[in-house]
Amino acid sequence: MPAFFIAGVISVFVSQGSVLKFLGGKANKWMAYLVASVAGSILAVCSCTILPLFSGIHKRGAGLGPAIAFLYSGPGINILAIILTARILGFELGIARIIGAVVFSIVIGLIMSLIYSKEERERANRQMDFRELPSERPMWHTSFHFFVLVLILVFANWGRPGSGEGPFYWLWVNKWYITAGLGLLLAYSLIRILRIKWIYVILSVFLVAVSGFIFRGNQAIPFVVAVIALILMTLFTEGEPGEWLYETWGFAKQILPLLGAGILIAGILLGTADGEGLIPDKWVSSLVGGNSLFSNFFASIFGAFMYFATLTEVPIIEGLIRNGMGQGPALALLLAGPALSIPNMLVIRSIIGTKKTIVYIILVSVMATISGMIYGVLQ
C-alpha cells in the first residue's frame, strides 16, 4: 500500500522536469544509471512492490534503460537481503550477489536501451520540447513527504532477520513503533505541506492510536486504519491531495488485478516459504545440484517464475542448499528470483508491452545462468 501512495507522489508532486533531468533520454548516462541503481537499492521491496514505483517514473518520462535498472535494483540489490545472504548463506555468496546485482541492473538497462534505441531517441526528442514550469512548492517539502512515505514502506515491511540479536533484530522488534513515529511525521506533512484540514488529521491520528491500543496483538490493523484514514482525507480535500489519491488509485487499478492473479498462479504451482505447491520441492532440489548449464538455467527459470516476498528467498535457498543445491545455481536463483515473478511479469507487460517484457525476462535469466556457472567454477 505505501508503494502505491509513493507512486502517486511521483506522478503529482515530483516534477516531470526533475525526472527527465536525472533519468530522461537526454540525461547523462552514467548519472542516470547511478541514480536508478542507488534509488532502487535503498528500498527493501520485492518484485511486486517495486512495480508501482517503476510505473511512476516511467510515466513521468524516465528513459527505458534507467527505468529498467531501477526495476531490477529495487528487489535485486536490496541491502537488507544482501546482508542476510552473507550472514546465512555465507560471506562469499553475499559478495557475489551484490556484485552480480549491481552489474545486472546497469547492463540489462543498457542492453534494453540499445535494443530499443530508435524508439528511445524519438521519445527523447519529444521530451526536448518539454518546458518545466516553476514549482510553487519548495523542494524540501516534496522531499520530506516522499521520504517519510519511503521510510514507512521500509519499516512496515521489515522482515525478521535470521539472528535473534543485533541491530537488525532490534529494528524488527520495534518496527511498528518506528512506523508509528513516521506516521506522526506524515501527519505533520499532511497539515503543513498538503494543507489538509488539521481536524481531519488529528481525528485520524486519534483513531489509529485507539485501534493500536485495542488490537495490541495485531499491529497490522492500526496500519490498515491509517491507510483508510489517508484515503478519506485525500478524497474529501480538493486540489493536490485529491489528485494524489486519483493517481494512486490509477496505479492500483492497473496493477492489483494482475498482481493478485499472478500470485495465485505462482502459489499454486510453486508454493511459498511456508509450504510447497503442485511442483514438489524435491523435484526442484534434484534438478539444481552440481554446476551444469542445465542446473543453473533451471535455477534461474525457477526463480524467475516463483514469487519471493522480501527476504524470503534466503531461507528458501538455505533449505535447497541443505538438500543438495549447488553454489552456482544458488547464485543464479538469488539473481533471478527476487527481481522476477509471474505477477511481476504480468504487470510489466501492461506498462512497457509484451516484446520488451520478454526481452527483459530473457536477459535476466541468461545473465543469471552465466553468473551462476562462473561462480560455481570459481568455487
N, C-alpha and C positions, 0 to 999 in steps of 0.2 A: 504493500500500500504506500509506504513512503516513496518508493521509486516512481510511482505514477504522479505523485504530487511534485516530485523533483523535476520530472519531465515537463509537467505543466509550468513550473517556474522557468525552465529553459525557454519554453515557447513564448511566454508572456513577458517575463522580466529581464531575461538576458537578450540584449540587442543582437539583431542579426549581424550587425557590423562587427561585434566582438567575436562571434563565432567565425565569420569569414576572415577576420584578421589573423586568427591563430590556426584555424582548421580548414579554411576555404581553399579552393583550387589554386588561387594566386598567392597563398601564404608560403612563407619559407618552408621548404620540405622538411629540413631537419627539425625546425621548431614545431611544425605541425605534428610530426610523428612522436616527438619527445613529449609534447603536451598531451597527445592522445594516450600514450602508454602510461605516463605518470598519473593522469587523471583517472584512468581505469584501475590502476594498481592500488589506489588508496581506498577503494570500495571493497568491502567484504561481501561480495554479491555472487550469486550463482548464475548459470547460463540463462535463466529466465528473468531474474531481477534486473539484469543489465539491459533487457530489451526496450523498455520504455525510454531509458536514458539514451540508448543508441538511436531510437526513432526520433527523439527530441533534437539531438544535434544534427542528424541527417536532414530533418525537416527545416532546420534553420540555415542550412547551406554548407555544412561541413563536406569536404571532399570525400570521395568514396574510400580512398586509401586510409586517411586518418580516422574516418568513422569506423572502418573495419578493424583498424589497430585498437581503437577504443573498445569495440565489441569483444575482441579476443582478450585484451589485457584485463578487463574487469574481473571475470572469473578466473582467467588463466594465471595472472600474476598477483593474485590475492595474497597480500603479505601474511595474513594470519595462517592461510593454508600452507604457505611456503615454510613458515616456522614449525607448524605442526608436522609437516612432512619430514623435516630434518630431525625433529625430536623422536618421532615414532618409527619412521621408515629408514632413518639413517642420514647422517650429515651429507654424504656424497650424493644420495638421491635428491636431497633437498636443494643442493647447489646445482645439480643437473637440471632440476625442474625450473629454477628461477632463470638460469641461462637460456634454456630452451624456450621458455615462455616469453622472455624479453625479445629474443631473436624472432620468434614466431610472429609476435604482434606486428613488428616492423616489416619483416619480409613478406608476410601474407598481405599486409596493406599495400606494400609497394607493387607486388605482383598483380593484385586486383586493380590497382590504379593503372598499371602498364597495359593490362589486357583490355581495359575499357578506357584507354587514353583519349580516343577520339570523342567519346561521349563526355568525358570529364573536361576536355578542353572547351567543348560547346557550353557546358554548364558553367565553367569558369568565366567564359566570355559574357554570359548573361549576367553573372554576378558583378562584372565590371560596371554595368550600368546602374548598380545599386548605390544610392547615396544615403548614408546613415544620418538620420535626424538626431539632433542633440537630445540627450536623455534628461528628463526633468528630475530624475532620482539620482542622488549621489551613488557612486559605485559601491561604497561600503554598505549601503542599505541592501542592495541586491546581494552582495557577497555574504552579509550576515544572515539574511533569510535563507539563502541557498545552503550555506554550510551547516546551519543549525539542522536543516532537514537531512543533509547527508549524514551528520553525526547520529541523528535519531535512527536513520536506516542502519548504520553500522552497529550501534549498540543494541537496538531492538532485535537484531538477528545474530548477536554474538553467540557463537557456538561454544559448547563445553570443551575445554582442552583435554588432552589425554592425561596430563598430570593433575593431581589433586592439590597442588600448591603452586606458588609463584604468582607474578603479576597478572598473567592472562587468566588464571583461575579466579583471582580476586575480582577481576573485571566481570567475569561470567556470573559470579555470585551476586554482585551488586549491579548487574546490567539494568534492571528495571528502576533502581534508584537514580542511576545516571540518566536513563531515558526520561525519567520524571523531571529531573533538573533541566534537561534540554527542552522539555515541554514548556517549562516556565519561560525559557528564553524565546521559544516560539510564540508564546502568549504575548510577550513584550513586542516581538516583531509584528504580530497581527495588529496591535494597537498603534504602535509608533510608526511603522513603515507602511502597512496596508490600510491604515485608517479605519479599521473595523471598530464599531462601537464598543467601548470598553465594558459596558454592561453585559454584552454578549460573551465577551472573552472571560470575564470574571465568573459568570454563571457556568460557563463550560468548564473552567478550572475547578470550580466547586463540585460539579457533577463527577468529574474524573476522580477527584480526591475521595469523594464519598464511595464511589464504586471500588476504588482501590482498598478502602478500609473494609468494605463489606466482603469483597472477594479477595482476601489476602492470600488465599491458597492458589489463585489463578490470576497471575498478573497480566495475562493477555486480555482479560475482559476490560480493565480500565483503558488499555490501549485502543480497543475497538470503540469504546465510548468516546475517546478523544478524536478518533477518525470521524465518527458520525457527527460530533460537535463541530469539527472543522468544516465538514461538508455543509452543514446547515448554516454556519456563519457566513461562508462564502456565497451560498445560494441566495441569501437574503440581503447581500450587500452588492450594490451596483458598482460598476467600474472595473478596475483591475482584479479585485477579489473574485468577482463573478466570471471574468474572463479566465482566470486561473482555474476555477472549477470546471469551466467549459472545456478547456484544453485537456485537463486531467481526465475528464470523462471521455473525451475523444480517444485518448490513448488506451483507456480501459476497455472501451468498446472494440477497438481494433485488436487488442492483444489477448484479453482474458478468455474469450471463447476458444481460440486456437490453443492457448496455453493449457486450459482445462482438458481439452481433447487429447493433446499430446501427452500430458502427464498420465492420463488414464491408460493410454496405449502402452507407454513405457512401463508403467507399474504392473500391468497385466502380463506383459511379455518378460520383463527383465527383473521385476521386483524392486525393492527398496533396501535401505540399510537395515531394516528390521526383518526382512524375510525375502525368500526367492519368489520369482514369478513362474510362468509356464515353462520357461527355459531354466532347467536346474543349474545351480551354481557349480556342481561337479563337472558338468559338461564344459562350462567356461574354463574352470581350472585345468582340465585336461587338454585344452586347446591352446593355453598360453604358457606352457612350460618351455624351458630352453630359451634359445635366442634366434630361432629361424625366422626367415622372411614371413612365413605364414603366421607364426605366433605373434609377431609384432604387428602385422597388418590386422589380424583378428582382434588384438587388444585395442587398437586404435578405432576400429569399426564398432566394436562392442561399447567402448567408451563414448563414441560419438552418438550412439542411439540411446544409451541409458541416461536417465536423469539423476544427477547428483545435486542434492541440496548442499549449501555452503559447508565445507569441511568434511562432509560425509564420505568423500572419495578416499580419504586417508584410512579410516578403519576398514572400509571395504577392500582396499588393496592390501592392507595388512593381513586380512583373512585369506585372500587369494595367494599371497606370498607363502603363508603357512601351508597352503595346500599344493605348493609346487610351482607357483608362478615365477618366471624368470625376471631378472632385474631389468632387462631391456623392455619386455612387454609391460612391466610395471610403469616405466617412464613413459612409454607410448600411451598408456591409459591415462596417466596423470596429465599429459599434454593435450589429449583429445577430449577426455571425458568432461572436465569442468566447463570447457568452452562451448560444447555442443550437446544437444539432446533433441529428442523428437519434437517437443513443444517449441524449443528454440528454433529449429529449422522451419517449422510451420509459420512462425511469426516473422522471421527474417524474410521468408518468401513474400509475405504480404507487404513488406517495406521496400525491398530492393528488386523483387522479381525472381522468377524461377531460375533463370540461367545463372545469374550472379550468385544465388544461394548454392546451386550445385557446384559451381567453381570454388566457392568458399569451403564447402564441406570436403571436396576432393583435396584442396590444398592442406587443410588441417590434418586430414587422415594420412596423406602421403608424407608430410613432414614429420608427423608423429611417428610413423613407421620407420622412417630413415633415422630419426634421432634415437629411437629405441634400439635399433640394430647397432648403431655406433657405440652407444653407451654399453650395450651388452658385450661387445667385443672388448672394450676397454676394461670391463670387469674381469 
